[in-house]
Amino acid sequence: MAFDADYSSRRGYDPAFLRPGKLDGRVFLPEPRAALARQATPRLDDPKSSLLHYFHYTVVMHRKRRFAIYSAANVDASGRFALPRPKDVWRVDPRIPAEAQVRESFYTGNQFDRGHLTRREDLEFGDSTPAALGAAADTCHWTNCTPQHARFNENRQLWAGIERHILENAVTKDHFRAQVLTGPVFDAKDPVLPGFDDTPFPLRFWKVVAAINASDKLFATAYLLDQRGVIAEFGTKAAPEVPFTGYKTFQTKISEIERLTGLAFKAGLGSRRVSLATFDPLARTKAELPLYIELHHGGEAVLG
């Protein structure tokens, strides 16, 4: 399928994707707090907006860091096509300046992969095979890319394992949909690569996943992923001296992701917007935790 250069046809993330046409169950785009909102990269064609809509997902970029603040995706696992994996063709998004996007040169001569935030495999769905191919290819924009160490990015228990852990164990079998929100944690102490002193790269990444469970209720949970340990073990080309610690994939409270990122996660409850943390089992009382533990097999996915 030829690449569709008409970005006006892309509708982006749909907050009502889990329950189309209903007020309950909406999961809204993350809301940046005031200081973070001022760092969002405005669009050239619409300076009042920072939303970059693609097929099934939406990105907001950080003006100084030049990586995404978040990438928010609709995922329909029941509608996926069995597609071959062609070679990734990474593209500049023309709706923001090219220099506002970290591109190919950053990934040359070191151990960093071009890491998708919204995974290609998650968007291999649509009304037809060509539509699914187009949506999958749309994930290969530099706006949806962050540096992930090869040993971190290529471990299939990481991104893939988290979403499989949620979808296969808690979501109703006939409604295999999820809202997957992903992004980096920007830290003032993030290191840089030699020659890229103006481009600190993130060491931690987060996911917030929401779905409808077998009781027809919205639930959501969060994960914090850390590549410091794998960088410490395997290094990068001329890696900076940083006291890295061990690496694992931890399930954590949505409120902790909000604290780390400056984002607020909201859901629809009738006509109201409420905190998505309302539907987070980790935020519930101890009396309610046994159900959560049963669904999530202990709540932690450990890297292999």
C-alpha positions in Angstrom: 0.0 0.0 0.0 1.4 3.4 -1.0 1.9 5.8 1.9 -1.0 8.2 2.4 0.6 11.7 2.5 -2.8 13.3 3.2 -2.7 13.7 7.0 -6.2 15.2 7.0 -7.6 11.6 6.6 -6.1 10.5 10.0 -8.6 10.7 12.8 -6.2 9.8 15.6 -7.1 8.4 19.0 -10.8 7.9 19.8 -11.6 8.3 23.6 -14.8 6.3 23.1 -13.1 3.3 21.5 -13.9 0.9 24.3 -17.6 1.6 24.2 -18.5 3.4 21.0 -21.3 5.9 21.4 -21.4 5.7 25.2 -20.4 8.2 27.8 -19.2 5.7 30.3 -15.9 4.0 29.5 -14.3 6.9 27.7 -10.5 7.3 28.3 -9.4 10.7 27.3 -6.0 11.9 26.0 -3.6 12.6 28.8 -3.9 16.2 30.1 -0.5 18.0 30.6 -0.3 20.3 33.6 0.4 23.9 32.8 4.2 23.8 32.8 4.3 20.7 30.6 1.6 22.1 28.3 3.9 25.1 27.5 6.6 22.6 26.3 4.3 21.0 23.8 5.4 21.4 20.1 2.8 23.4 18.2 1.7 22.4 14.7 2.9 24.5 11.8 -0.6 24.3 10.2 -2.5 25.0 13.4 -0.3 26.7 16.1 -3.1 26.5 18.6 -2.9 22.7 18.6 -0.1 20.2 19.5 -2.1 17.1 18.6 -0.6 15.0 15.8 -3.3 12.5 14.7 -2.4 9.3 12.9 -4.4 6.2 12.0 -5.7 4.9 15.4 -3.3 6.9 17.6 -2.3 10.5 18.5 1.1 12.0 19.6 2.1 15.2 21.4 5.8 16.2 21.1 8.0 17.9 23.7 9.5 21.1 22.2 12.9 21.0 24.0 13.4 17.2 24.4 12.2 16.5 20.8 10.6 13.2 21.8 6.9 12.5 22.4 5.4 13.5 25.7 2.9 10.7 25.0 1.6 8.4 22.3 -2.0 7.3 22.8 -3.4 4.4 20.8 -6.6 2.5 20.2 -5.9 -1.3 20.1 -8.3 -3.8 18.7 -6.6 -7.2 19.1 -9.7 -9.1 17.8 -9.5 -7.3 14.4 -5.8 -7.8 13.7 -4.6 -9.1 10.4 -1.8 -11.6 10.1 0.6 -9.3 8.2 4.2 -9.8 7.1 6.7 -7.4 8.8 8.2 -5.3 6.1 11.3 -3.2 6.8 10.5 -0.1 8.8 10.5 3.2 6.8 10.8 6.0 9.2 9.3 9.4 8.2 9.4 13.0 9.3 6.0 14.4 10.2 5.6 17.6 8.1 3.1 19.1 10.5 6.0 20.2 12.9 9.5 21.3 12.0 11.9 18.5 11.0 14.5 19.8 13.5 11.9 19.3 16.2 12.1 15.5 15.6 15.1 13.3 16.6 16.0 11.4 13.4 18.3 8.8 11.9 21.7 10.3 12.8 21.0 9.8 16.5 20.7 6.0 16.1 23.8 5.6 14.0 27.0 4.0 15.5 25.6 3.0 18.9 23.5 0.3 20.5 20.2 2.2 20.4 17.2 0.8 18.5 14.5 3.0 17.0 12.0 2.1 19.7 8.3 2.4 18.9 6.2 4.0 21.6 2.9 2.8 20.0 3.9 -0.6 18.7 3.5 -1.4 15.0 1.8 -4.8 15.8 -0.9 -3.1 17.9 -2.2 -1.2 15.0 -2.4 -4.0 12.5 -6.2 -3.8 12.4 -8.8 -2.1 10.2 -11.6 -2.7 7.7 -9.3 -4.3 5.2 -5.7 -5.6 4.8 -4.6 -2.4 3.1 -6.1 -0.3 5.9 -4.3 -2.4 8.5 -1.0 -2.1 6.6 -1.4 1.7 6.4 -2.1 2.0 10.1 0.9 -0.2 11.0 3.2 1.8 8.7 2.0 5.0 10.3 3.7 4.0 13.5 7.0 4.6 11.8 7.1 8.4 12.3 10.0 9.9 14.2 7.4 11.4 16.5 6.6 7.9 17.7 10.2 6.9 18.2 12.5 6.9 21.3 16.0 5.5 21.8 15.8 2.1 23.4 18.9 0.0 24.0 18.8 -3.1 21.7 18.9 -5.5 24.6 15.9 -3.6 26.2 13.8 -3.0 23.0 14.2 -6.5 21.5 13.2 -8.4 24.6 9.8 -9.6 23.6 8.6 -9.9 27.2 8.8 -6.1 27.5 6.3 -4.1 25.4 4.6 -7.2 24.0 4.5 -9.1 27.3 2.8 -6.3 29.2 -0.1 -5.9 26.8 -0.5 -9.6 26.4 -0.5 -9.9 30.2 -3.4 -7.5 30.3 -5.4 -8.5 27.3 -5.3 -12.2 27.7 -6.0 -12.3 31.4 -8.6 -9.7 32.1 -10.4 -8.5 29.0 -13.7 -10.0 27.8 -13.0 -12.4 25.0 -15.6 -10.9 22.6 -14.5 -7.3 23.2 -10.7 -7.5 22.7 -10.1 -3.7 22.8 -7.8 -1.6 24.9 -6.6 2.0 25.2 -2.8 2.1 25.4 -1.1 5.3 26.5 2.7 5.3 26.4 5.6 7.8 26.9 9.0 8.5 28.4 9.8 9.9 31.8 11.8 13.1 31.2 14.3 13.6 34.0 16.7 16.5 34.4 19.5 13.9 35.0 18.9 12.0 31.7 22.3 11.3 30.0 23.4 12.4 26.5 25.4 10.6 23.8 28.7 12.1 22.6 28.0 14.5 19.8 24.4 15.0 20.9 24.8 17.2 23.9 21.4 18.9 23.2 19.5 15.6 23.1 19.2 13.9 26.5 17.7 10.4 26.1 15.1 9.0 28.4 15.9 6.1 30.7 12.4 5.2 31.8 9.2 4.6 30.0 5.6 4.2 31.2 2.4 2.6 29.9 -1.2 3.2 31.1 -3.6 0.5 29.8 -7.4 0.6 30.0 -9.9 -2.0 29.0 -13.4 -3.4 29.8 -13.2 -6.4 32.1 -15.3 -9.5 32.2 -17.8 -7.8 34.5 -18.3 -5.1 31.9 -16.5 -2.5 34.0 -13.7 -0.2 33.0 -10.3 -1.0 34.6 -6.9 0.6 34.1 -3.4 -0.1 35.3 0.1 1.3 34.8 3.6 0.1 34.2 7.0 1.7 34.6 9.9 0.3 32.5 13.5 1.0 33.1 16.5 0.6 30.8 19.2 1.8 33.1 20.3 -1.7 34.1 20.7 -3.0 30.6 22.7 0.1 29.6 24.9 -0.4 32.6 25.5 -4.0 31.7 25.9 -3.7 27.9 26.8 0.0 27.5 26.4 2.3 24.6 29.2 3.6 22.4 31.2 5.8 24.8 28.5 5.6 27.4 28.5 8.3 30.1 29.5 7.4 33.6 26.1 7.1 35.4 25.5 4.9 38.5 22.7 2.8 36.9 20.7 0.4 39.0 18.9 -2.9 38.2 16.2 -3.1 35.6 12.8 -4.7 35.7 9.3 -4.0 34.5 7.1 -2.9 37.4 3.4 -2.5 37.7 2.7 0.7 39.6 -0.2 3.1 40.4 -1.5 5.4 37.7 -1.0 8.2 40.3 2.7 7.5 40.3 2.9 7.9 36.5 1.1 11.2 36.9 3.6 12.3 39.5 6.6 11.4 37.3 5.3 12.9 34.1 3.1 15.9 34.8 0.2 14.3 33.0 -3.3 13.7 34.3 -5.3 10.7 33.1 -9.0 11.1 33.0 -12.0 8.8 32.2 -15.6 9.5 31.4 -18.3 8.6 34.1 -21.5 9.7 32.5 -21.1 13.4 31.6 -18.3 13.9 34.2 -14.5 13.5 33.8 -13.0 11.6 36.7 -9.4 10.4 37.4 -8.5 7.2 35.6 -7.0 6.2 38.9 -10.5 5.6 40.1 -10.4 2.4 38.0 -6.9 1.3 39.0 -7.0 -1.9 41.2 -3.7 -0.8 42.9 -5.5 2.2 44.2 -8.3 0.2 45.8 -8.6 -1.0 49.4 -6.9 -4.1 50.7 -10.2 -5.9 50.8 -10.5 -5.6 47.0 -7.0 -6.7 46.1 -7.4 -10.5 46.0 -9.5 -10.2 42.8 -6.8 -8.0 41.3 -4.1 -10.4 42.3 -6.0 -13.3 40.7 -6.5 -11.4 37.5 -2.9 -10.2 37.2 -0.9 -13.2 38.6 0.8 -11.2 41.2 1.0 -7.8 39.4 4.6 -7.9 38.2 6.1 -8.9 34.8 9.8 -9.6 35.1 12.1 -9.3 32.2 13.7 -12.5 30.9 
